[in-house]
Amino acid sequence: MSAWFTSNLGDAMWAEESLDQIKALFLPAYEKANRPQEMAVFVRHESEGRLHCEVNVYFSPATVAVAKAVGATPCSKPSPSGLGLLAGAEDSWAIFFP
């Protein structure tokens, strides 16, 4: 499976609770799968010229179950520019963005 997924959490001021919920769903699945490097969730604050930025979360293909649980939609692989790792192994950077 190679599809990435994304979810727009809206205004960054209100996204923290949603980010915590995503981590709470991700971590048990990650542990159950023996912490694979291919499971990662990334986050980016995007403003696109607006006054307030929005938070977009990107789920790697191996996190499809978590992505679907939060209603994420399929998307292209995100650009690494401005991305941060929300959950998963630091080594996932080298796998997805060599």
C-alpha positions in Angstrom: 0.0 0.0 0.0 1.5 3.3 -1.0 -1.2 5.9 -0.4 -0.6 8.6 2.2 -3.4 10.2 4.1 -4.1 13.7 5.4 -6.3 15.4 7.8 -6.8 19.1 8.2 -7.3 19.9 11.9 -8.1 23.5 11.3 -6.8 26.5 13.3 -3.6 25.7 15.1 -4.9 27.3 18.3 -7.5 24.6 18.6 -5.6 21.6 17.2 -3.8 20.4 20.3 -6.6 18.1 21.5 -6.9 16.5 18.1 -3.2 16.0 17.9 -3.3 14.3 21.3 -6.1 12.0 20.1 -4.2 11.0 17.0 -1.1 10.2 19.2 -3.4 8.2 21.5 -4.7 6.1 18.6 -1.3 5.8 16.9 0.8 4.6 19.9 -1.0 1.4 20.7 -1.1 0.4 17.0 2.6 1.3 16.7 3.6 -0.8 19.7 1.4 -3.8 18.6 3.2 -3.7 15.2 6.6 -3.8 17.0 7.4 -0.2 16.3 8.1 -0.3 12.5 10.0 2.5 11.0 7.4 2.7 8.2 4.7 3.8 10.7 4.9 7.6 11.2 2.6 10.6 11.5 3.9 14.0 10.4 2.5 17.4 11.0 2.8 20.8 9.3 1.5 24.2 10.1 0.3 25.8 6.9 -0.8 29.4 6.4 -0.9 29.9 2.6 -0.9 33.6 3.2 -3.8 33.6 5.7 -3.5 35.3 9.1 -3.9 32.1 11.0 -2.3 28.8 10.1 -4.0 25.5 9.9 -2.6 22.2 11.1 -2.3 19.4 8.6 -1.5 15.9 9.6 0.1 13.3 7.2 -0.1 9.6 7.8 2.4 7.3 6.2 1.0 4.4 4.2 1.6 1.9 7.1 -0.7 4.0 9.3 -3.8 3.5 7.2 -5.9 2.1 10.1 -5.2 5.1 12.3 -5.7 7.5 9.4 -9.1 6.0 8.6 -10.1 6.1 12.3 -9.7 9.8 12.3 -11.4 10.3 8.9 -8.2 11.2 7.0 -8.4 11.2 3.2 -5.9 9.9 0.7 -3.3 12.3 -0.6 0.1 12.5 -2.3 3.3 12.0 -0.4 3.9 15.4 1.3 6.9 17.5 0.7 9.3 17.4 3.7 9.5 21.2 3.8 8.2 22.3 7.1 7.1 18.9 8.3 7.6 17.7 11.8 7.3 14.2 13.2 4.3 13.9 15.4 4.6 10.2 16.2 6.8 7.3 15.2 10.5 6.6 14.9 13.0 9.4 14.0 14.4 6.8 11.6 11.3 7.2 9.5 12.7 10.4 8.0 15.4 8.5 6.2 12.8 6.1 4.8 10.3 8.6 3.5 12.5 11.6 2.8 16.0 10.4 1.8 
